[in-house]
Amino acid sequence: MIIVLNQQTPQKEIDSIVNKMKQLGVQVHESVGETYHLIGLVGDTSRIDREQIRANRYVDNLIFVQQPYKLANRLFNPDDTVIDVRGSKIGGGQIAIMAGPCSVESEDQIVNIAEEIKKSGATFLRGGAFKPRTSPYSFQGLREEGLELLKIAREKTGLPIVTEIMSADYVEKFVEDVDVIQVGARNMQNFELLKELGKTKKPILLKRGLSATIEELLMSAEYIMAGGNENVILCERGIRTFENYTRNTLDLSAIPVIKKLSHLPVIVDPSHAAGLWWLVEPLAKASIAVGADGLLIEVHNDPENARCDGQQSIKPERFESLIKSLRDIAKLENKSI
């Protein structure tokens, strides 16, 4: 339920309404804009006397949220959420460019790539320290050593780092060392992990599950937000369909749909969606054209010898060319890179 207050409501009256709602056992979330003041109520609202609320002369309207996700719902927050990470913004009119290798392999590798992508316009460094792999015999990442190498690259370039968490056991360390914690597609519905991340204030990049619906993605975001962490970034990375030519099928329609339903920023991972390096560029361009707030792109200086997903990684020089093309598309969307 959402209580819509008129702009002339005195603070004393707002405080009175908020306190009364809390006494009735519901969570209260306020959203204030230039032309609105909303009080969102989450929980068991059956004890609330709706007619009494409507009788208040400062209440313009009562809105009942039908969708199961509340905090992630645009009705709760009409304005787009903008997340600031070390001065780099995600959401609003700035397009975030997160780039780097699938996995961290060595200090020279991650530092060199970080320096190259920063020159081209990347605003975040992505790289896997812990790698979820289908086969137990595949390279699983450098783990803690990989985190330390990412920190070295951040120190040398100033780029905030984005990397994937695999277990709730590492939440404390990731909060301390990482700028944006990525929850991979396989963990989108790892609810115990989401609850732990909800207790932090660290920005969370939440990837859509392999076959997850848009509502399921938003419900996973709700788990994090219900814990108190509203710094959630959604990521469309392709879903599993009957088609097997590409690694996944990029659902471009999900971007405008999510932006209609939710205030959270949405970025796109064209590398995992396609699984083929030559498809990354057209899919990245299409993503910006339909309104994505950012991109997550795999860049490797030697894809042929990469220890993970070399076939979907582009080289630094191609990344530089892609960013130049994306700037022109971004201008058409009244955004900038």
C-alpha positions as a Markdown table, in Angstrom:
| # | Residue | x | y | z |
|---|---|---|---|---|
| 1 | Met | 0.0 | 0.0 | 0.0 |
| 2 | Ile | 1.2 | 3.5 | -0.8 |
| 3 | Ile | -0.1 | 6.7 | 0.9 |
| 4 | Val | 0.2 | 9.7 | -1.5 |
| 5 | Leu | 0.5 | 12.9 | 0.5 |
| 6 | Asn | 0.0 | 16.4 | -1.0 |
| 7 | Gln | 2.9 | 18.8 | -1.1 |
| 8 | Gln | 1.5 | 21.0 | 1.6 |
| 9 | Thr | 1.6 | 18.3 | 4.3 |
| 10 | Pro | 3.4 | 19.6 | 7.4 |
| 11 | Gln | 6.3 | 17.5 | 8.7 |
| 12 | Lys | 4.5 | 17.1 | 12.0 |
| 13 | Glu | 1.6 | 15.4 | 10.2 |
| 14 | Ile | 4.0 | 13.2 | 8.2 |
| 15 | Asp | 5.7 | 12.1 | 11.3 |
| 16 | Ser | 2.3 | 11.3 | 12.9 |
| 17 | Ile | 1.3 | 9.1 | 10.0 |
| 18 | Val | 4.7 | 7.3 | 9.8 |
| 19 | Asn | 4.7 | 6.6 | 13.6 |
| 20 | Lys | 1.1 | 5.3 | 13.5 |
| 21 | Met | 1.9 | 2.9 | 10.6 |
| 22 | Lys | 5.0 | 1.6 | 12.5 |
| 23 | Gln | 2.9 | 1.0 | 15.6 |
| 24 | Leu | 0.6 | -1.2 | 13.4 |
| 25 | Gly | 3.6 | -3.4 | 12.6 |
| 26 | Val | 4.4 | -2.5 | 9.0 |
| 27 | Gln | 7.7 | -1.4 | 7.4 |
| 28 | Val | 7.6 | 2.3 | 6.3 |
| 29 | His | 9.5 | 3.6 | 3.3 |
| 30 | Glu | 9.3 | 7.2 | 2.3 |
| 31 | Ser | 10.0 | 8.5 | -1.2 |
| 32 | Val | 10.1 | 12.3 | -1.7 |
| 33 | Gly | 10.4 | 14.0 | -5.1 |
| 34 | Glu | 9.8 | 17.5 | -6.4 |
| 35 | Thr | 6.1 | 16.9 | -7.0 |
| 36 | Tyr | 5.3 | 14.0 | -4.7 |
| 37 | His | 5.7 | 12.6 | -1.2 |
| 38 | Leu | 5.0 | 8.9 | -0.9 |
| 39 | Ile | 4.8 | 6.7 | 2.2 |
| 40 | Gly | 5.1 | 3.0 | 1.2 |
| 41 | Leu | 3.9 | 0.3 | 3.5 |
| 42 | Val | 5.3 | -3.2 | 3.4 |
| 43 | Gly | 4.0 | -6.1 | 5.4 |
| 44 | Asp | 0.6 | -7.1 | 6.8 |
| 45 | Thr | -1.6 | -4.1 | 6.0 |
| 46 | Ser | -4.9 | -5.8 | 7.0 |
| 47 | Arg | -4.9 | -4.0 | 10.4 |
| 48 | Ile | -4.8 | -0.5 | 8.7 |
| 49 | Asp | -8.1 | 1.4 | 8.6 |
| 50 | Arg | -8.1 | 2.5 | 5.0 |
| 51 | Glu | -11.1 | 4.8 | 5.3 |
| 52 | Gln | -9.5 | 6.6 | 8.2 |
| 53 | Ile | -6.4 | 7.3 | 6.1 |
| 54 | Arg | -8.5 | 8.5 | 3.2 |
| 55 | Ala | -10.3 | 10.9 | 5.6 |
| 56 | Asn | -7.0 | 12.7 | 6.4 |
| 57 | Arg | -7.1 | 16.0 | 4.5 |
| 58 | Tyr | -3.4 | 15.7 | 3.6 |
| 59 | Val | -3.8 | 12.3 | 1.8 |
| 60 | Asp | -4.4 | 12.6 | -1.9 |
| 61 | Asn | -4.7 | 9.0 | -2.7 |
| 62 | Leu | -4.1 | 5.4 | -1.6 |
| 63 | Ile | -2.5 | 3.0 | -4.1 |
| 64 | Phe | -2.6 | -0.7 | -3.7 |
| 65 | Val | 0.4 | -2.5 | -5.2 |
| 66 | Gln | -0.7 | -5.8 | -6.8 |
| 67 | Gln | 2.8 | -7.1 | -7.7 |
| 68 | Pro | 4.6 | -9.2 | -5.1 |
| 69 | Tyr | 7.7 | -7.0 | -5.3 |
| 70 | Lys | 7.2 | -3.7 | -3.4 |
| 71 | Leu | 10.5 | -1.9 | -2.7 |
| 72 | Ala | 11.7 | -2.6 | -6.3 |
| 73 | Asn | 8.5 | -1.3 | -7.7 |
| 74 | Arg | 8.4 | 2.0 | -9.5 |
| 75 | Leu | 5.2 | 2.9 | -7.7 |
| 76 | Phe | 7.3 | 3.1 | -4.5 |
| 77 | Asn | 9.9 | 5.3 | -6.1 |
| 78 | Pro | 8.8 | 7.1 | -9.4 |
| 79 | Asp | 12.3 | 8.5 | -10.0 |
| 80 | Asp | 15.1 | 6.4 | -11.4 |
| 81 | Thr | 17.6 | 5.2 | -8.7 |
| 82 | Val | 21.1 | 6.4 | -9.3 |
| 83 | Ile | 23.9 | 4.5 | -7.6 |
| 84 | Asp | 27.3 | 6.3 | -7.0 |
| 85 | Val | 30.4 | 4.1 | -6.7 |
| 86 | Arg | 33.6 | 6.1 | -6.0 |
| 87 | Gly | 32.3 | 8.9 | -8.2 |
| 88 | Ser | 31.2 | 6.6 | -11.0 |
| 89 | Lys | 27.4 | 6.6 | -11.5 |
| 90 | Ile | 25.1 | 3.8 | -12.5 |
| 91 | Gly | 21.6 | 5.0 | -13.6 |
| 92 | Gly | 20.3 | 8.3 | -14.6 |
| 93 | Gly | 21.8 | 9.9 | -17.7 |
| 94 | Gln | 25.3 | 8.3 | -17.3 |
| 95 | Ile | 26.0 | 5.0 | -19.0 |
| 96 | Ala | 28.2 | 2.8 | -16.8 |
| 97 | Ile | 30.8 | 0.7 | -18.8 |
| 98 | Met | 32.1 | -2.3 | -16.8 |
| 99 | Ala | 34.8 | -4.1 | -18.7 |
| 100 | Gly | 37.6 | -6.6 | -18.1 |
| 101 | Pro | 38.5 | -10.3 | -18.4 |
| 102 | Cys | 36.2 | -13.2 | -17.5 |
| 103 | Ser | 38.8 | -14.3 | -14.9 |
| 104 | Val | 41.8 | -12.7 | -13.2 |
| 105 | Glu | 44.9 | -14.7 | -14.4 |
| 106 | Ser | 47.9 | -12.7 | -13.2 |
| 107 | Glu | 48.9 | -9.3 | -12.0 |
| 108 | Asp | 50.3 | -8.2 | -15.4 |
| 109 | Gln | 47.2 | -9.4 | -17.2 |
| 110 | Ile | 44.6 | -7.6 | -15.0 |
| 111 | Val | 46.7 | -4.4 | -14.6 |
| 112 | Asn | 47.4 | -4.1 | -18.4 |
| 113 | Ile | 43.8 | -4.7 | -19.3 |
| 114 | Ala | 42.6 | -2.2 | -16.6 |
| 115 | Glu | 44.9 | 0.5 | -18.0 |
| 116 | Glu | 43.8 | -0.2 | -21.6 |
| 117 | Ile | 40.0 | -0.1 | -20.9 |
| 118 | Lys | 40.3 | 3.0 | -18.7 |
| 119 | Lys | 42.0 | 4.9 | -21.7 |
| 120 | Ser | 39.0 | 3.9 | -23.8 |
| 121 | Gly | 36.4 | 5.1 | -21.4 |
| 122 | Ala | 35.5 | 2.2 | -19.1 |
| 123 | Thr | 34.3 | 3.4 | -15.7 |
| 124 | Phe | 34.5 | 0.0 | -13.8 |
| 125 | Leu | 36.9 | -3.0 | -13.9 |
| 126 | Arg | 35.2 | -6.3 | -13.9 |
| 127 | Gly | 37.1 | -9.6 | -13.4 |
| 128 | Gly | 36.4 | -12.9 | -11.9 |
| 129 | Ala | 38.4 | -14.0 | -8.8 |
| 130 | Phe | 35.9 | -16.9 | -8.0 |
| 131 | Lys | 34.6 | -18.6 | -11.0 |
| 132 | Pro | 31.4 | -20.8 | -11.1 |
| 133 | Arg | 32.1 | -23.4 | -13.8 |
| 134 | Thr | 29.8 | -26.2 | -15.1 |
| 135 | Ser | 32.7 | -28.7 | -15.0 |
| 136 | Pro | 34.5 | -29.3 | -11.7 |
| 137 | Tyr | 37.7 | -29.7 | -13.8 |
| 138 | Ser | 37.6 | -26.3 | -15.4 |
| 139 | Phe | 39.6 | -23.3 | -14.0 |
| 140 | Gln | 37.8 | -22.1 | -10.9 |
| 141 | Gly | 39.6 | -18.8 | -10.5 |
| 142 | Leu | 42.5 | -17.6 | -8.3 |
| 143 | Arg | 40.1 | -16.9 | -5.5 |
| 144 | Glu | 41.6 | -14.8 | -2.7 |
| 145 | Glu | 44.7 | -14.1 | -4.7 |
| 146 | Gly | 42.5 | -12.9 | -7.5 |
| 147 | Leu | 40.8 | -10.4 | -5.2 |
| 148 | Glu | 44.2 | -9.1 | -4.2 |
| 149 | Leu | 45.2 | -8.6 | -7.9 |
| 150 | Leu | 42.0 | -6.7 | -8.5 |
| 151 | Lys | 42.8 | -4.4 | -5.7 |
| 152 | Ile | 46.2 | -3.8 | -7.2 |
| 153 | Ala | 44.6 | -2.9 | -10.5 |
| 154 | Arg | 42.2 | -0.6 | -8.8 |
| 155 | Glu | 45.0 | 1.2 | -7.0 |
| 156 | Lys | 46.9 | 1.7 | -10.2 |
| 157 | Thr | 43.9 | 2.9 | -12.3 |
| 158 | Gly | 41.3 | 4.2 | -9.9 |
| 159 | Leu | 38.7 | 2.0 | -11.5 |
| 160 | Pro | 36.1 | 0.6 | -9.0 |
| 161 | Ile | 36.1 | -3.2 | -9.2 |
| 162 | Val | 33.2 | -5.6 | -9.9 |
| 163 | Thr | 33.5 | -9.2 | -9.1 |
| 164 | Glu | 31.3 | -12.2 | -8.4 |
| 165 | Ile | 30.6 | -13.7 | -4.9 |
| 166 | Met | 29.9 | -17.4 | -4.7 |
| 167 | Ser | 29.1 | -18.0 | -1.0 |
| 168 | Ala | 27.7 | -16.1 | 2.0 |
| 169 | Asp | 30.9 | -17.1 | 3.8 |
| 170 | Tyr | 32.8 | -14.4 | 1.8 |
| 171 | Val | 30.3 | -11.5 | 2.4 |
| 172 | Glu | 32.4 | -9.8 | 5.0 |
| 173 | Lys | 35.6 | -9.9 | 2.9 |
| 174 | Phe | 33.8 | -8.8 | -0.3 |
| 175 | Val | 32.2 | -5.8 | 1.6 |
| 176 | Glu | 35.7 | -4.8 | 2.7 |
| 177 | Asp | 37.5 | -5.3 | -0.7 |
| 178 | Val | 35.0 | -5.0 | -3.5 |
| 179 | Asp | 33.2 | -1.9 | -4.9 |
| 180 | Val | 30.3 | -3.7 | -6.6 |
| 181 | Ile | 29.4 | -7.3 | -5.6 |
| 182 | Gln | 28.1 | -9.4 | -8.5 |
| 183 | Val | 25.6 | -12.1 | -7.9 |
| 184 | Gly | 25.8 | -14.5 | -10.8 |
| 185 | Ala | 22.9 | -16.1 | -12.7 |
| 186 | Arg | 23.3 | -19.4 | -10.9 |
| 187 | Asn | 22.9 | -17.6 | -7.5 |
| 188 | Met | 20.0 | -15.3 | -8.4 |
| 189 | Gln | 17.7 | -17.4 | -6.2 |
| 190 | Asn | 20.3 | -18.2 | -3.5 |
| 191 | Phe | 18.0 | -16.5 | -1.0 |
| 192 | Glu | 20.3 | -17.0 | 2.0 |
| 193 | Leu | 23.1 | -15.2 | 0.1 |
| 194 | Leu | 20.7 | -12.5 | -0.9 |
| 195 | Lys | 19.6 | -12.0 | 2.7 |
| 196 | Glu | 23.2 | -11.6 | 3.8 |
| 197 | Leu | 23.9 | -9.1 | 1.1 |
| 198 | Gly | 20.7 | -7.2 | 2.2 |
| 199 | Lys | 22.4 | -6.5 | 5.5 |
| 200 | Thr | 25.2 | -4.6 | 3.8 |
| 201 | Lys | 25.1 | -1.2 | 2.0 |
| 202 | Lys | 27.4 | -2.4 | -0.7 |
| 203 | Pro | 26.1 | -2.0 | -4.3 |
| 204 | Ile | 24.9 | -5.4 | -5.6 |
| 205 | Leu | 24.9 | -6.3 | -9.3 |
| 206 | Leu | 22.2 | -9.0 | -9.7 |
| 207 | Lys | 22.2 | -11.1 | -12.8 |
| 208 | Arg | 19.1 | -12.6 | -14.2 |
| 209 | Gly | 18.9 | -16.4 | -13.8 |
| 210 | Leu | 19.3 | -18.8 | -16.8 |
| 211 | Ser | 15.6 | -19.2 | -17.2 |
| 212 | Ala | 14.2 | -16.7 | -14.8 |
| 213 | Thr | 11.2 | -14.5 | -15.5 |
| 214 | Ile | 11.4 | -10.7 | -15.1 |
| 215 | Glu | 9.2 | -11.0 | -12.0 |
| 216 | Glu | 11.5 | -13.6 | -10.5 |
| 217 | Leu | 14.5 | -11.3 | -11.1 |
| 218 | Leu | 12.6 | -8.4 | -9.3 |
| 219 | Met | 11.6 | -10.7 | -6.4 |
| 220 | Ser | 15.3 | -11.6 | -6.0 |
| 221 | Ala | 16.1 | -7.9 | -5.9 |
| 222 | Glu | 13.3 | -7.5 | -3.3 |
| 223 | Tyr | 15.1 | -10.0 | -1.0 |
| 224 | Ile | 18.2 | -7.7 | -0.9 |
| 225 | Met | 16.2 | -4.5 | -0.5 |
| 226 | Ala | 14.0 | -6.0 | 2.2 |
| 227 | Gly | 17.1 | -6.5 | 4.2 |
| 228 | Gly | 17.8 | -2.7 | 4.1 |
| 229 | Asn | 20.2 | -2.5 | 1.1 |
| 230 | Glu | 18.6 | -0.5 | -1.7 |
| 231 | Asn | 21.7 | -0.3 | -3.8 |
| 232 | Val | 20.7 | -2.9 | -6.4 |
| 233 | Ile | 21.7 | -3.0 | -10.1 |
| 234 | Leu | 19.8 | -5.5 | -12.3 |
| 235 | Cys | 21.6 | -7.2 | -15.2 |
| 236 | Glu | 20.1 | -8.8 | -18.3 |
| 237 | Arg | 22.6 | -11.5 | -19.5 |
| 238 | Gly | 20.5 | -13.6 | -21.8 |
| 239 | Ile | 18.2 | -16.5 | -21.0 |
| 240 | Arg | 18.2 | -20.1 | -22.0 |
| 241 | Thr | 15.9 | -20.9 | -25.0 |
| 242 | Phe | 15.7 | -23.6 | -27.7 |
| 243 | Glu | 18.3 | -21.8 | -29.8 |
| 244 | Asn | 21.8 | -23.2 | -29.3 |
| 245 | Tyr | 23.8 | -21.3 | -31.9 |
| 246 | Thr | 24.5 | -18.6 | -29.3 |
| 247 | Arg | 25.3 | -19.3 | -25.6 |
| 248 | Asn | 22.1 | -17.7 | -24.5 |
| 249 | Thr | 19.4 | -15.5 | -26.1 |
| 250 | Leu | 19.6 | -11.8 | -25.2 |
| 251 | Asp | 16.2 | -10.6 | -24.1 |
| 252 | Leu | 16.4 | -6.9 | -25.2 |
| 253 | Ser | 12.7 | -6.5 | -24.4 |
| 254 | Ala | 13.5 | -7.0 | -20.8 |
| 255 | Ile | 15.2 | -3.7 | -20.5 |
| 256 | Pro | 12.2 | -1.4 | -21.3 |
| 257 | Val | 9.9 | -3.7 | -19.4 |
| 258 | Ile | 12.0 | -3.6 | -16.2 |
| 259 | Lys | 12.4 | 0.1 | -16.5 |
| 260 | Lys | 8.6 | 0.5 | -16.7 |
| 261 | Leu | 8.1 | -1.8 | -13.7 |
| 262 | Ser | 11.1 | -0.8 | -11.5 |
| 263 | His | 13.2 | 2.3 | -10.6 |
| 264 | Leu | 16.4 | 0.2 | -10.3 |
| 265 | Pro | 19.1 | 0.7 | -13.0 |
| 266 | Val | 19.5 | -2.1 | -15.6 |
| 267 | Ile | 22.7 | -3.0 | -17.4 |
| 268 | Val | 23.3 | -5.6 | -20.1 |
| 269 | Asp | 26.0 | -8.3 | -20.4 |
| 270 | Pro | 26.3 | -9.0 | -24.2 |
| 271 | Ser | 29.3 | -11.2 | -23.7 |
| 272 | His | 27.5 | -13.9 | -21.8 |
| 273 | Ala | 24.4 | -13.5 | -23.8 |
| 274 | Ala | 26.1 | -14.2 | -27.1 |
| 275 | Gly | 29.1 | -16.3 | -26.2 |
| 276 | Leu | 30.7 | -15.1 | -29.4 |
| 277 | Trp | 33.1 | -12.1 | -29.6 |
| 278 | Trp | 31.8 | -10.8 | -32.9 |
| 279 | Leu | 28.2 | -10.5 | -31.6 |
| 280 | Val | 29.2 | -8.4 | -28.6 |
| 281 | Glu | 29.4 | -5.1 | -30.6 |
| 282 | Pro | 25.9 | -5.2 | -32.2 |
| 283 | Leu | 24.3 | -6.5 | -29.0 |
| 284 | Ala | 26.0 | -3.7 | -27.0 |
| 285 | Lys | 24.7 | -1.1 | -29.4 |
| 286 | Ala | 21.2 | -2.5 | -29.4 |
| 287 | Ser | 21.2 | -2.5 | -25.6 |
| 288 | Ile | 22.0 | 1.2 | -25.3 |
| 289 | Ala | 19.4 | 1.9 | -28.0 |
| 290 | Val | 16.6 | 0.3 | -25.9 |
| 291 | Gly | 17.6 | 2.2 | -22.8 |
| 292 | Ala | 20.1 | 0.2 | -20.8 |
| 293 | Asp | 22.0 | 2.1 | -18.1 |
| 294 | Gly | 25.2 | 0.3 | -18.7 |
| 295 | Leu | 27.2 | -2.6 | -20.1 |
| 296 | Leu | 29.2 | -5.5 | -18.7 |
| 297 | Ile | 31.8 | -6.4 | -21.4 |
| 298 | Glu | 34.5 | -9.1 | -21.4 |
| 299 | Val | 37.8 | -7.7 | -22.6 |
| 300 | His | 41.0 | -9.8 | -22.8 |
| 301 | Asn | 44.4 | -8.9 | -24.3 |
| 302 | Asp | 45.0 | -12.5 | -25.5 |
| 303 | Pro | 41.6 | -14.2 | -25.9 |
| 304 | Glu | 43.0 | -17.2 | -27.7 |
| 305 | Asn | 44.9 | -18.2 | -24.6 |
| 306 | Ala | 42.4 | -17.0 | -22.0 |
| 307 | Arg | 41.8 | -19.5 | -19.2 |
| 308 | Cys | 38.0 | -18.8 | -19.3 |
| 309 | Asp | 35.6 | -17.8 | -22.0 |
| 310 | Gly | 38.1 | -16.4 | -24.5 |
| 311 | Gln | 35.6 | -17.0 | -27.4 |
| 312 | Gln | 33.3 | -14.3 | -26.1 |
| 313 | Ser | 36.0 | -11.7 | -25.1 |
| 314 | Ile | 37.0 | -8.8 | -27.3 |
| 315 | Lys | 40.5 | -7.3 | -27.5 |
| 316 | Pro | 41.3 | -3.8 | -26.1 |
| 317 | Glu | 41.5 | -2.2 | -29.5 |
| 318 | Arg | 38.1 | -3.5 | -30.5 |
| 319 | Phe | 36.7 | -2.3 | -27.2 |
| 320 | Glu | 38.0 | 1.2 | -27.9 |
| 321 | Ser | 36.3 | 1.2 | -31.3 |
| 322 | Leu | 33.1 | 0.0 | -29.7 |
| 323 | Ile | 33.0 | 2.8 | -27.1 |
| 324 | Lys | 33.4 | 5.4 | -29.8 |
| 325 | Ser | 30.3 | 4.0 | -31.6 |
| 326 | Leu | 28.3 | 3.7 | -28.4 |
| 327 | Arg | 28.9 | 7.4 | -27.6 |
| 328 | Asp | 27.0 | 8.4 | -30.7 |
| 329 | Ile | 24.1 | 6.1 | -29.8 |
| 330 | Ala | 24.1 | 7.4 | -26.2 |
| 331 | Lys | 23.7 | 11.0 | -27.4 |
| 332 | Leu | 20.4 | 9.9 | -29.2 |
| 333 | Glu | 19.2 | 8.6 | -25.9 |
| 334 | Asn | 20.2 | 11.9 | -24.1 |
| 335 | Lys | 22.8 | 10.0 | -22.2 |
| 336 | Ser | 26.6 | 10.1 | -22.0 |
| 337 | Ile | 29.5 | 7.7 | -21.6 |
